[in-house]
Amino acid sequence: RAQFDKWYEQHKDEPFNLDESLASYCINDVEILMAALVAFRREFLEVSKWIGCAEGSNDNRQRLHETL
């Protein structure tokens, strides 16, 4: 609590732009989510030994079923 009180005393008179801060937080969240999705996709493809089936092939569905 003391650390917060010290920070508050130092910054209480600074202007705060909610719209700008929300946009910044949202962009940061999207960047984190994208990094997680890329890591998940990379791991999934490695674990499933995906070779590159033809789009729409029944093999795709079977490969996904076996992997999960």
Backbone torsions as a table, in degrees:
resi	resn	phi	psi	omega
1	ARG	NA	-38.9	-178.9
2	ALA	-63.0	-37.9	179.6
3	GLN	-64.7	-41.4	178.0
4	PHE	-64.9	-45.0	-180.0
5	ASP	-58.8	-40.4	178.3
6	LYS	-63.7	-46.5	178.8
7	TRP	-60.8	-43.8	-178.2
8	TYR	-61.3	-44.0	179.8
9	GLU	-61.8	-34.4	-179.7
10	GLN	-75.2	-27.4	-171.4
11	HIS	-117.9	1.5	-172.6
12	LYS	-64.8	-23.4	-178.8
13	ASP	-96.6	0.8	178.6
14	GLU	-80.0	140.7	178.0
15	PRO	-68.2	149.2	179.7
16	PHE	-126.7	122.0	-180.0
17	ASN	-103.7	102.0	-176.2
18	LEU	-60.9	-44.9	-179.0
19	ASP	-59.2	-44.5	-179.9
20	GLU	-66.1	-42.0	-179.6
21	SER	-66.6	-41.8	178.7
22	LEU	-63.2	-42.3	178.5
23	ALA	-61.6	-42.3	179.4
24	SER	-63.2	-44.9	178.9
25	TYR	-63.9	-40.4	-179.7
26	CYS	-64.7	-43.5	178.4
27	ILE	-61.3	-43.1	178.7
28	ASN	-62.1	-43.0	178.8
29	ASP	-61.7	-42.1	179.8
30	VAL	-65.0	-40.4	178.3
31	GLU	-63.3	-41.2	178.2
32	ILE	-65.0	-45.1	179.5
33	LEU	-62.4	-42.4	179.3
34	MET	-62.5	-43.0	178.5
35	ALA	-62.1	-39.5	178.6
36	ALA	-66.1	-41.8	179.3
37	LEU	-65.6	-40.5	178.1
38	VAL	-63.7	-43.2	178.7
39	ALA	-64.3	-41.1	178.4
40	PHE	-63.1	-45.4	-179.0
41	ARG	-61.9	-44.7	179.4
42	ARG	-60.1	-46.6	179.9
43	GLU	-64.7	-42.5	-179.7
44	PHE	-61.2	-46.3	-179.1
45	LEU	-65.3	-36.1	178.5
46	GLU	-68.3	-44.5	-178.2
47	VAL	-68.6	-38.6	-176.2
48	SER	-82.6	-6.1	-179.1
49	LYS	55.7	40.2	-178.4
50	TRP	-61.8	126.7	-178.3
51	ILE	-103.2	-25.2	-179.3
52	GLY	114.0	72.4	-179.7
53	CYS	-75.1	159.1	177.2
54	ALA	-65.4	139.6	-179.2
55	GLU	-61.6	134.3	179.3
56	GLY	83.7	-1.1	-179.1
57	SER	-72.0	145.8	175.5
58	ASN	-65.9	-23.5	177.5
59	ASP	-60.0	-34.4	178.9
60	ASN	-60.2	-46.7	-178.7
61	ARG	-64.6	-43.6	179.7
62	GLN	-64.6	-42.9	-179.9
63	ARG	-62.2	-43.0	178.1
64	LEU	-63.0	-44.3	179.6
65	HIS	-60.4	-45.1	-179.4
66	GLU	-65.7	-36.6	-177.9
67	THR	-69.0	-39.8	-178.0
68	LEU	-79.7	NA	NA
